[in-house]
Amino acid sequence: MVTKTYKWWKVPGKLIENIARSLKTIQLIFWGVLGYVFLF
C-alpha cells in the first residue's frame, strides 16, 4: 500500500540524491569512529 504522505520528501534531481548519499556516508564514518573510540 502506497500513501501520499511522504510524497513531498522526494526531490527530483540527481544532485540532491548525491548530496544526501555523501552526507549519510560522512555520518556513518563519523559515528563509526566515535563508536570505535568509546569501546575502549
Backbone bond lengths (Angstrom), bond angles and torsions (degrees), N, CA, C in turn:
res aa  C-N    CA-C-N  psi(-1)  N-CA   C-N-CA  omega(-1)  CA-C   N-CA-C  phi
1 M - - - 1.461 - - 1.535 109.23 -
2 V 1.298 115.50 124.09 1.459 121.05 -178.79 1.525 108.84 -108.39
3 T 1.315 115.80 125.73 1.462 119.91 177.76 1.522 109.20 -107.51
4 K 1.301 115.94 164.84 1.466 120.76 -179.53 1.527 111.46 -98.06
5 T 1.323 116.55 16.02 1.459 120.45 -176.83 1.516 111.47 -63.78
6 Y 1.330 116.10 -42.34 1.462 120.41 -175.15 1.527 112.34 -101.82
7 K 1.309 117.04 19.79 1.457 119.91 -177.66 1.526 111.27 -65.67
8 W 1.317 118.17 -30.49 1.466 121.70 -179.38 1.513 111.07 -69.53
9 W 1.341 117.39 -20.67 1.463 121.16 -174.85 1.518 111.20 -72.21
10 K 1.329 118.06 -28.24 1.463 120.92 -176.99 1.523 110.08 -77.96
11 V 1.332 115.79 117.41 1.458 121.14 178.70 1.520 107.87 -104.95
12 P 1.318 118.54 127.18 1.458 120.06 -179.90 1.521 111.59 -70.30
13 G 1.313 115.22 148.42 1.459 119.41 177.00 1.514 112.26 115.24
14 K 1.328 115.33 141.83 1.462 121.09 -179.43 1.524 111.73 -78.86
15 L 1.330 118.14 -24.51 1.462 120.95 -177.82 1.529 110.70 -63.20
16 I 1.324 116.70 -47.75 1.467 121.25 179.61 1.524 110.31 -62.06
17 E 1.329 115.85 -39.29 1.467 120.19 179.81 1.524 110.99 -64.48
18 N 1.318 116.99 -41.42 1.466 121.06 179.14 1.524 111.30 -67.20
19 I 1.333 117.63 -39.55 1.467 121.04 178.58 1.526 110.04 -64.16
20 A 1.318 116.95 -44.62 1.467 120.69 -179.96 1.524 110.52 -63.26
21 R 1.325 116.55 -40.15 1.464 120.21 -179.75 1.525 110.85 -66.07
22 S 1.334 117.26 -40.31 1.465 120.04 -179.74 1.530 110.59 -69.24
23 L 1.333 118.00 -37.66 1.465 120.53 177.87 1.525 110.77 -64.84
24 K 1.332 115.71 -39.28 1.458 119.43 178.54 1.526 110.55 -63.94
25 T 1.322 117.30 -39.05 1.461 121.61 178.95 1.524 110.64 -66.38
26 I 1.341 117.16 -41.25 1.464 120.95 179.33 1.531 109.87 -63.18
27 Q 1.325 117.80 -42.78 1.466 120.85 178.63 1.517 110.73 -63.74
28 L 1.323 117.12 -39.90 1.459 120.82 179.94 1.520 110.78 -62.87
29 I 1.325 116.87 -43.65 1.466 121.07 179.18 1.527 109.95 -66.35
30 F 1.335 117.14 -44.34 1.465 121.67 -178.35 1.527 111.15 -60.68
31 W 1.320 116.93 -50.73 1.467 120.00 -178.06 1.514 111.02 -72.30
32 G 1.320 117.75 -28.20 1.458 120.48 175.55 1.520 110.55 -65.00
33 V 1.321 117.37 -41.64 1.466 121.68 178.73 1.525 109.86 -67.08
34 L 1.327 117.30 -44.33 1.468 120.26 179.71 1.520 111.02 -63.94
35 G 1.330 116.62 -41.10 1.458 120.05 178.45 1.512 110.90 -63.05
36 Y 1.308 116.68 -37.68 1.465 121.04 179.48 1.526 110.33 -67.40
37 V 1.329 116.45 -38.97 1.466 120.62 -179.82 1.524 110.42 -68.68
38 F 1.336 117.10 -40.89 1.464 120.22 -176.02 1.525 113.24 -74.69
39 L 1.311 117.68 -13.42 1.458 119.50 178.53 1.520 111.33 -70.81
40 F 1.320 117.74 -26.26 1.467 120.85 -175.07 1.513 112.39 -106.95
